[in-house]
Amino acid sequence: MSAGLLSLFAGVVIGLLYALLKVRSPAPPAVALVGLLGMLAGEHLTSEMLRPVQTAAQHNCQLPSATCAEKR
């Protein structure tokens, strides 16, 4: 199961639990959504920044039909 679907499922379960217990959400919905958006943006930016850079020469040598000196 993907992380997004698991997160959505967990959120729905917690929402149902809050509704059954008649408890209000600890944060206003708008503030909570902005916080979640920030977390997702930070996660995406971090993973992009930590990904190794692949040069065009490295990419071409990984092709099945490539014949280059680096491919052994």
N, C-alpha and C positions, 0 to 999 in steps of 0.2 A: 504494500500500500504506500502510495507516495506521501511525502511529508505534508504536502498541502491538504490532501484529503484527511489525513490523520488529525491535522490541526483543526480543520473544519468540524470533524466529528467530535473532537474534544470540546470545542467551543459550544456546539449544540447541546452536548450532554451537560456541561456546566450551566448553560442557560436554562435548560429544563430543571435542573436541580435548584437553581435560584428561584425559578417560578414556583416550584412545588413548596419551597420553604418560605415563600413570600419575602424574599430578601432582595433589596435593591443592589444593583451593580455597584461595586466600590468606586468606580470612576465614571464620570459622565460619558455617554457613548461617543460623542464627538472627540473628546480628549483621548479616549481609549483607542479609537480608530486611527487617529493621527499618530499615536505612539506605536501602534502596530505597523503602520506604513513606514515610519522611521526605522523600525527594526528590520523590516524586509529590505528597505533601501540600503541600510548599512551592511546587511548580510550579503546582498548582491554585489555591492561595491568592493567589499573585502575579498570575496571569492574571485572577482575579476582582477583585483590588484595582485593577488597571490598566485594566479595562474602563470605558469612559465611561458615566456614569449617564444613563439616558434617562427623562425625565419623562413623566407620563401625557399631557400635551398634545402632546409630540413624537410619542409612540406613536400617538395618535389621528389626527394629521395625516398619518401615513405610510400609513394605510389607503386602499385604492383609492376607497372611497365617501366619503372625508372631504372636507368643504368647510369649510376654515378659512382665516383670513387669512394664516397662515404658509405655506400650501401654494401654490406658484406654478408 
